[in-house]
Structures are given as structure tokens and as C-alpha cells.
Amino acid sequence: MNTIRAFIAIEIPETIQARLDQVISDLKKQDREHVLHWSQAKNIHITLKFLGETPLSKLESLSQILAEQAARQAPFDINLGGLGAFPAPARPRVFWMGMEAPPRLAILQKEIEQAVIPLGFPAEERAFTPHLTLARVAQNATRDQIAQTGILMTTWIKSAPKTLGLIHVHQVAIFRSDLRPGGAVYTRMGSASLAAASADRPLSP
């Protein structure tokens, strides 16, 4: 195999994953018609750049780019909280948790995205909207099911806690994604420390 499915993201600490798992578990019980496909808390992350099919030969260059861009930013905190839906609660497709982050998160994402363009990874047409995907509406959901799920989501959004906790961001990582019958399996290939290029770990296939 000469390629892997890959993406660049910020990991979620285990303590926050445990809280997300509880949130998902509580809300999942209310999804009685199973219209939503729920994420596993252990797989939730903040995606900075989805790379897609990535040649193994480009991992070394990606590692260097990640190290250079991460070293330009100091560590920062992200406050998780609030719920929402794309494109809108009334006609949901994706159910998510929001976050409050300093401008450097958007700067970091943009610089990484621009830096990998020469390697053949085009920039996204959509604006960067940082969030944690909690669930997706089933593709075969009926119009009535989507409408009812929208009503349910609106209730969840109104009663959502303003904060779930803080994430201290001190590194970014590149992940391999393997699609399996039981769902995607993510494997960290390497990471780069913010404002500490010397602590970078090289990526390997």
C-alpha cells in the first residue's frame, strides 16, 4: 500500500474525552429512532486539515511542514461548550459541540493549509469552523425523521452547558484513518510541539 488516508488535527485529552462520552451517552438515549450516527468519544478531535489519500512518500515533507508551522505558535487554551447543527437545527445533517479559541487557532490552521498546497493538497473552499462532530444524521433518514431530530436538537442546544472544559493545546498531530466495518480507526503517525521545534517527532509510515 503506497497511500494512507490522513488528516492533521489537535487531540482531545482523555479527561475531556470522558466528559464527551457522557454527553453523547445521555443524548443518545433520547435518539429513540436511531436517526443519528454517534461519534465515539475516543475518535473525536479538532481537524485542522483533511489530507485524504496521502502518498507515503510525502510523509517526511508533511512532518517538516508540521514542525515549522507549529513552532511559530505558542501554546493556547480552547474552551469547549455549546451545541449546534450544520447547516441549521431545523434541517440538521451534523450535530456538533462548539468552542471558544484565540485567533491563533485560525492562524495555525490557515498556515498549515497554505503550507501543504505545494504538496498537492488544495485548500478547502469552505471557511474554517472549528467544532467537534458528535453525530451525523443517517443518509437514509426520512424528511419527517430529520424534522423531528431538528426539534430534538433545538432542545439540546438550548439546554447545553456553556462549558465542558478547557483543552490546553501544545501540539498538533498527523493521523492515519483506516475505515473498517466497525467504524474508522485513527492512528497517530507523529506530532509537532507548538513553539518548540526541537521537540518534534518525525512521522513514519
N, C-alpha and C positions, 0 to 999 in steps of 0.2 A: 504494500500500500504506500503510494507516494504522496498522498494528501491526507489531511485531517480536517474536520470541521472545528473551527476555532473562534474564540472571541476574547476580548480584553475587558476585564471587569475589576470591581472592588469587592472583596469578600465581606461577608457578614459574620461578625463574631458569633461564637456558639451561644453565648448568653442571650443575644438578640434573636438568634435562630429559635431558641426555646420559646421566647415570647411570641414570635411569629407563628410557631407551631400551635400554640394555644389559641391564638386569634383565629387561625384557619380552622382548627378543630371545632371551635364554638360556632363559627359561621356556617361551616359545612353541614352541621346538624339541621340548619334551617333551610338548606337547599334540598328539600324533600323529593323533588322530581329529578334530582341529579342533572340539572341543566349545565352546571359548571364543572369544568375540569380543573381541579385544585392543584396548585404547585406544592411540591414537598419543600418544607422549610429549609432543609439542608442544601437544596439546589438554588435557593434564592440569592441573587447578587445584584449589584448595580452595574449594568452593562455600559461600558464606555464606547466600545466599538465591536460590532459583529463582523467578523472577518469572512465567515463562510468557509468554503473549501479552500484550504491553505496548503500549498506545497511544502513538504518537509524541508526542502532546500531553502525556504525563506525564513525559517525559524530563527536562525542566527541573526539575520538582519532585523527581524522583529524584536529580538531580545535587545539589540543595541539601541534601537529607536525607543523602546520602552524605558530603558535605563536613562537615556538622555532626557526624555521628556519628564520622567518622574523626578529627576534630580533638580529640575527647575522650580518645583513647587514644594513649599513647606507643608508638613502635616496639618490637617484641619479636622474639624468635627462636623458631623451631619446629624441632624435631629430628625428621627423618623416619627411620623404621625399623620393622622388624617387618612381618609379613604376616598377613592374616586373611581370613575369608569371612563373608558375610551369607547366610542367617540363621545358618548354622553350617557348619564344614568338612565335616561328614558329609552335608549336603544343601545344597550351595552354589548361590547364584544370582549373587552378586557377589564378586569377588576383589579385595582392596584392600591398600594399604600404610598402616600406621598412623603416628601422630606423637605426640610429646610437646610440649605447648604450655602456656604460663602461663594462668592464669584469664582474663586479658584477651581471649584469643581468643573464648572463650564469651561473655564480656560484650559484645564488639564485635558478634558475630553476633546475640545476643538484642536488642540495642538497635537494630540495623538492621532486624531483622524486625518489632519492635514499631512502629518509626517509619513503615514503609511500609503498615501496616494501613489508615490513613485513606485511602490512595490506591486501596484496593480489592484489596490483595494479602494474603490471610489468612495467619495464622501456621500453620506446619507442625504437624501433630498429633504427629509423631514427634520424639523428643528429638534435639538436635544431636549428631552423632557425627562429628567431623572425620576425614577419611580421603582417600586418593587412589584412585580407582577404576582398577584396572589391567586388569580384564577382566570380562565378563559371560557367563554360561552361555547358550548358544543356546536360544531358545524351543522349538525342536523336538527338543531333546536327549532321549533315552530315559532311563528310570529307571536302567538299567544304566550308561549313559554318565555320568549325574550321579554315581552311586555311585563309579565308577572315578575320575572327576575329583576327587571328595572325597578319595579316598585319595591322589591325586597332590598335591592342595593341602596335605594334612596333612604330607606330606614337605617341601614347600616351606616351610611355616610353621615347622617345627622347625629347618630349616637356614638360615633367613633371618638376614641380618646385623642387629645391633641398631640400627645407624645407617647411613643413606645420606648424610647431610649436613645442614647447617643452612640454613634459609631465614630471612633477615632481612626481616621484614615491616615495610614502611614506607609502604605504600599499599594501597588497595582499589580495585577497578575494576568497571565495569559492562560486560557483554559482550552482543553480539548473536550469536545462534545461528541459522545457516542450515542446514537439513537438506538434504543433497544426496546423489545416488546413491553417491558415494564416501565418505560419512560427513559428520558435522557440521563446519561451518566456523565458527570463532569469531572475531569482530572486536571489538576493544576500542573502546568508544564514548567512554570518558573515565575518569578516575581521580581519587582524592582522597587526599592525604597525611595520614598519622597525625600528630596534634599539630601540624599546620601548615596551617590552613585557607586561608591566603593563597596556598598553592601549588596549590590545587585547579584542575583544568582542567574547564571546562564540557562537558557532554555534548552531542552533536549527532547528528541522525538520519543 
